[in-house]
Amino acid sequence: MIRILWGGLVVVAAAVLTACSGSETTGPGQTGLSGNWRFEELLANAEVGLSCTDTAQVAITQTGQAFTATYAQVGTCSAGGQLFDNSGTGTISNGRVAGDSVTFSEDFCAYRGTLAGSPVNGMSGSVVCSDTTATPAVAIPGSWTMSR
């Protein structure tokens, strides 16, 4: 969930979520992920001198193995030695659960992770955002966690 402010301009990242293959049907039930979650992420690309730290409140709605969500985020990015606000609201789309794996996307970031607990009370994984306004495009990798 990144809205990077870089040099006073909003830099939007672009990444395409790779679809899960197969027909895995295990994992949380119809609403195993539904509810409120606390989200944290750290993104960094040392080559371009960019890093972001964000926290958010996320409201997930799950239907079967798919889910969507809305979030309200507070965060800060650092670029070129300057700090920029990375706060805002948005939506998570393309959410998918397959076994203990979870994938979702937000704007131009792709998230992959693993569910934890029974019932599920946490998840964590990796994220890659991409700034396609740069030539060539710049990948901004990181990690994330969500907990109830």
C-alpha positions as a Markdown table, in Angstrom:
| # | Residue | x | y | z |
|---|---|---|---|---|
| 1 | Met | 0.0 | 0.0 | 0.0 |
| 2 | Ile | 2.3 | 2.6 | -1.3 |
| 3 | Arg | 1.8 | 6.1 | -2.5 |
| 4 | Ile | 5.4 | 7.2 | -2.7 |
| 5 | Leu | 6.0 | 10.9 | -2.7 |
| 6 | Trp | 9.3 | 11.4 | -4.5 |
| 7 | Gly | 10.7 | 14.8 | -5.1 |
| 8 | Gly | 7.2 | 16.4 | -4.5 |
| 9 | Leu | 5.5 | 14.2 | -7.1 |
| 10 | Val | 3.4 | 11.2 | -6.4 |
| 11 | Val | 5.2 | 8.2 | -7.9 |
| 12 | Val | 2.8 | 5.4 | -8.4 |
| 13 | Ala | 4.2 | 1.9 | -8.5 |
| 14 | Ala | 3.2 | -0.8 | -11.0 |
| 15 | Ala | 3.4 | -4.6 | -10.5 |
| 16 | Val | 1.2 | -7.3 | -11.9 |
| 17 | Leu | 0.1 | -10.1 | -9.5 |
| 18 | Thr | 0.9 | -13.5 | -10.8 |
| 19 | Ala | -2.2 | -15.6 | -10.7 |
| 20 | Cys | -2.3 | -18.8 | -8.7 |
| 21 | Ser | -2.6 | -21.9 | -10.7 |
| 22 | Gly | -4.4 | -25.1 | -9.8 |
| 23 | Ser | -7.7 | -25.6 | -8.0 |
| 24 | Glu | -6.6 | -25.6 | -4.3 |
| 25 | Thr | -9.7 | -25.4 | -2.2 |
| 26 | Thr | -8.3 | -25.8 | 1.3 |
| 27 | Gly | -7.7 | -22.8 | 3.6 |
| 28 | Pro | -9.9 | -20.4 | 5.5 |
| 29 | Gly | -13.7 | -21.0 | 5.1 |
| 30 | Gln | -16.1 | -18.7 | 3.4 |
| 31 | Thr | -15.3 | -15.8 | 5.8 |
| 32 | Gly | -12.0 | -16.9 | 7.5 |
| 33 | Leu | -10.3 | -13.7 | 6.6 |
| 34 | Ser | -13.2 | -11.3 | 6.9 |
| 35 | Gly | -12.9 | -8.7 | 9.6 |
| 36 | Asn | -10.5 | -6.0 | 10.8 |
| 37 | Trp | -6.7 | -6.4 | 10.5 |
| 38 | Arg | -3.6 | -4.3 | 11.4 |
| 39 | Phe | -1.2 | -4.1 | 8.5 |
| 40 | Glu | 2.5 | -3.1 | 8.5 |
| 41 | Glu | 5.0 | -2.9 | 5.6 |
| 42 | Leu | 8.6 | -1.9 | 4.9 |
| 43 | Leu | 9.7 | -1.1 | 1.4 |
| 44 | Ala | 13.2 | -0.2 | 0.3 |
| 45 | Asn | 15.4 | 0.1 | -2.8 |
| 46 | Ala | 18.9 | 1.2 | -1.8 |
| 47 | Glu | 20.0 | 1.8 | -5.4 |
| 48 | Val | 17.5 | 4.7 | -5.8 |
| 49 | Gly | 17.7 | 5.7 | -2.1 |
| 50 | Leu | 14.0 | 5.1 | -1.4 |
| 51 | Ser | 12.3 | 3.5 | 1.6 |
| 52 | Cys | 8.8 | 3.5 | 3.1 |
| 53 | Thr | 7.3 | 2.4 | 6.4 |
| 54 | Asp | 3.5 | 2.1 | 6.6 |
| 55 | Thr | 0.9 | 0.9 | 9.0 |
| 56 | Ala | -2.8 | 0.5 | 8.2 |
| 57 | Gln | -6.2 | -0.6 | 9.5 |
| 58 | Val | -7.6 | -3.1 | 6.9 |
| 59 | Ala | -11.2 | -4.3 | 6.6 |
| 60 | Ile | -11.3 | -7.6 | 4.6 |
| 61 | Thr | -14.4 | -9.1 | 3.0 |
| 62 | Gln | -13.9 | -12.7 | 1.9 |
| 63 | Thr | -16.2 | -14.7 | -0.4 |
| 64 | Gly | -15.0 | -18.3 | -0.9 |
| 65 | Gln | -11.3 | -18.2 | -1.8 |
| 66 | Ala | -11.4 | -14.5 | -3.0 |
| 67 | Phe | -11.3 | -11.3 | -1.0 |
| 68 | Thr | -11.2 | -7.6 | -1.3 |
| 69 | Ala | -10.5 | -4.9 | 1.4 |
| 70 | Thr | -10.4 | -1.2 | 2.2 |
| 71 | Tyr | -7.7 | 0.4 | 4.2 |
| 72 | Ala | -6.7 | 3.6 | 6.0 |
| 73 | Gln | -2.9 | 4.0 | 6.1 |
| 74 | Val | -0.4 | 6.2 | 7.9 |
| 75 | Gly | 3.2 | 6.1 | 6.6 |
| 76 | Thr | 6.4 | 7.9 | 5.7 |
| 77 | Cys | 8.8 | 7.5 | 2.8 |
| 78 | Ser | 12.3 | 8.7 | 2.5 |
| 79 | Ala | 13.8 | 9.6 | -0.8 |
| 80 | Gly | 17.0 | 11.6 | -1.5 |
| 81 | Gly | 17.3 | 12.4 | 2.2 |
| 82 | Gln | 13.8 | 14.0 | 2.4 |
| 83 | Leu | 10.8 | 12.6 | 4.2 |
| 84 | Phe | 7.3 | 12.5 | 2.5 |
| 85 | Asp | 3.9 | 11.6 | 3.9 |
| 86 | Asn | 2.6 | 8.2 | 2.6 |
| 87 | Ser | -0.8 | 8.3 | 4.3 |
| 88 | Gly | -4.2 | 7.7 | 2.7 |
| 89 | Thr | -7.0 | 5.4 | 2.0 |
| 90 | Gly | -7.5 | 2.8 | -0.7 |
| 91 | Thr | -8.6 | -0.7 | -1.8 |
| 92 | Ile | -7.0 | -4.1 | -2.0 |
| 93 | Ser | -8.1 | -6.2 | -5.0 |
| 94 | Asn | -7.5 | -9.6 | -6.5 |
| 95 | Gly | -7.2 | -11.2 | -3.1 |
| 96 | Arg | -6.9 | -15.0 | -3.3 |
| 97 | Val | -6.4 | -17.8 | -0.7 |
| 98 | Ala | -5.0 | -21.2 | -1.8 |
| 99 | Gly | -4.2 | -23.5 | 1.1 |
| 100 | Asp | -2.0 | -21.5 | 3.4 |
| 101 | Ser | -1.0 | -19.0 | 0.7 |
| 102 | Val | -2.4 | -15.6 | 0.1 |
| 103 | Thr | -2.0 | -13.1 | -2.7 |
| 104 | Phe | -3.5 | -9.7 | -3.3 |
| 105 | Ser | -2.7 | -6.4 | -5.1 |
| 106 | Glu | -3.1 | -2.7 | -4.4 |
| 107 | Asp | -2.6 | -0.1 | -7.0 |
| 108 | Phe | 0.8 | -1.1 | -8.5 |
| 109 | Cys | 2.0 | -3.5 | -5.8 |
| 110 | Ala | 1.8 | -7.3 | -5.7 |
| 111 | Tyr | 1.7 | -9.1 | -2.3 |
| 112 | Arg | 2.4 | -12.8 | -1.6 |
| 113 | Gly | 2.3 | -14.4 | 1.8 |
| 114 | Thr | 1.5 | -17.2 | 4.1 |
| 115 | Leu | -1.4 | -17.5 | 6.5 |
| 116 | Ala | -0.8 | -18.3 | 10.2 |
| 117 | Gly | -2.9 | -19.7 | 13.0 |
| 118 | Ser | -6.0 | -21.8 | 13.3 |
| 119 | Pro | -8.3 | -20.0 | 13.1 |
| 120 | Val | -6.3 | -17.6 | 10.9 |
| 121 | Asn | -5.0 | -14.7 | 13.0 |
| 122 | Gly | -2.0 | -13.5 | 11.0 |
| 123 | Met | -0.3 | -13.5 | 7.6 |
| 124 | Ser | 3.0 | -12.2 | 6.3 |
| 125 | Gly | 5.1 | -12.2 | 3.2 |
| 126 | Ser | 6.8 | -10.2 | 0.5 |
| 127 | Val | 5.7 | -7.3 | -1.7 |
| 128 | Val | 7.1 | -5.8 | -4.9 |
| 129 | Cys | 6.0 | -2.4 | -6.2 |
| 130 | Ser | 7.3 | -0.9 | -9.4 |
| 131 | Asp | 7.7 | 2.7 | -10.4 |
| 132 | Thr | 6.9 | 2.7 | -14.1 |
| 133 | Thr | 7.4 | 6.4 | -14.4 |
| 134 | Ala | 11.1 | 5.8 | -14.2 |
| 135 | Thr | 13.1 | 4.5 | -17.3 |
| 136 | Pro | 13.8 | 1.7 | -16.8 |
| 137 | Ala | 11.1 | 0.8 | -14.3 |
| 138 | Val | 12.3 | 0.6 | -10.7 |
| 139 | Ala | 11.3 | -2.3 | -8.5 |
| 140 | Ile | 10.7 | -1.5 | -4.8 |
| 141 | Pro | 10.7 | -4.7 | -2.8 |
| 142 | Gly | 9.7 | -5.2 | 0.8 |
| 143 | Ser | 7.9 | -7.2 | 3.5 |
| 144 | Trp | 4.5 | -7.0 | 5.2 |
| 145 | Thr | 2.5 | -8.5 | 8.0 |
| 146 | Met | -1.2 | -8.5 | 9.0 |
| 147 | Ser | -2.6 | -9.5 | 12.4 |
| 148 | Arg | -6.0 | -9.4 | 14.0 |
